[in-house]
Amino acid sequence: MEEAGRSVRAERKTAETTVVLELNLDGNGQVEVSTGIGFFDHMLTLLAFHAGFDLRLEARGDLEVDQHHTVEDVGLVLGAAMSSALGKRIGIRRYGWALLPMDEALSMVALDLSGRPYLSLDAPELENPLSGYDTDTVREFLRALVNEGKFSLHIKVLEGENPHHVLESVFKGIGRALRDAVRPEGMGIPSSKGAL
């Protein structure tokens, strides 16, 4: 992993996948994503755009087996890159949240860049597959993202009938919450303990 300020270049190569990305937390939402899974690309684009991150990501995986390895490994690399770009997390806002509507869908997202991974996902069972995307991998992506990103993430889908809209509200909500949480706000460690 190569770092420059709050920008990172990272990659992961296994027998199952190759993931290469460039991430800038202080970007303006310039996103180029290619994973071989169109709907997943759309969700990653929404997340990064609404976070205000610049993201270039290319992933190649064993899609002839299924989507699981590719989606999970993208979560691992993106989470690790975010954590690396945040460094010691000094001077960040730390917390972020969003109440995000997408037509009839409404999601509540809250996160804490605490250094401690945790995922709570309360969402309806989604149509599977959705536009060729295996929706069962959403939880695996988010779990990998928070584990490597070292943050807690709570998602509650409050309303929604159309599964496309539900996932859009979730991924946009994560993006908006991250935009707030990574924002510089002061000079110290954002904890009364003096450490995260």
Buried (B, 14 or more C-beta within 10 A) or exposed (E): EEEEEBBBBBBBEEEBBBBBBBBBBBBEBEBEBEBEBEBBBBBBBBBBBBBBBBBBBBBBBBBEEEBBBBBBBBBBBBBBBBBBBBEEBEBBBBBBBBBBBBBEBBBBBBBBBBBEBBBEBEBEEBEEEBBEBBBBBBEBBBBBBBBBBBBBBBBBBEBBEBBBBBBBBBBBBBBBBBBBBBBEBEEEBBEEEEEB
